[in-house]
């Protein structure tokens, strides 16, 4: 679930998105739609130096 929240926060800085709660509902209902995309996003965020 944390991976979805990180992705939602990152995307929301780039484009207009529905509320996080809507994403959670859809993700829980259809995780296969998101897993590969979010894993790539998660890995790219983890590879970047952390902002302080």
C-alpha positions in Angstrom: 0.0 0.0 0.0 2.9 2.4 0.7 4.2 1.9 -2.8 0.8 3.1 -4.1 0.9 6.2 -1.8 4.4 7.1 -2.9 3.4 6.8 -6.6 0.2 8.8 -6.1 2.1 11.6 -4.3 4.8 11.7 -7.0 2.2 11.8 -9.8 0.1 14.4 -8.1 3.0 16.8 -8.3 3.0 16.3 -12.1 -0.7 15.9 -13.0 -4.2 16.2 -11.6 -5.2 12.9 -10.0 -8.2 11.6 -8.1 -7.9 11.4 -4.3 -5.6 8.8 -2.9 -8.6 6.8 -1.5 -10.0 6.3 -5.0 -6.6 4.9 -6.1 -6.5 2.6 -3.1 -9.9 1.2 -3.9 -9.0 0.6 -7.5 -5.5 -0.8 -6.7 -7.0 -3.3 -4.2 -9.6 -4.4 -6.7 -7.1 -4.6 -9.6 -3.5 -4.8 -8.3 -2.2 -6.5 -11.5 -3.0 -3.3 -13.4 -0.5 -1.4 -11.3 2.2 -3.7 -10.0 4.8 -3.5 -12.8 4.3 0.3 -13.2 4.5 1.1 -9.5 7.5 -1.2 -9.0 9.4 0.7 -11.7 8.4 4.0 -10.1 9.3 2.8 -6.6 12.8 1.6 -7.8 13.5 4.9 -9.6 12.5 6.9 -6.5 14.7 4.7 -4.2 17.7 5.2 -6.5 17.5 9.0 -6.3 19.3 10.9 -3.5 16.8 11.7 -0.7 15.8 15.4 -0.4 16.2 16.8 3.1 
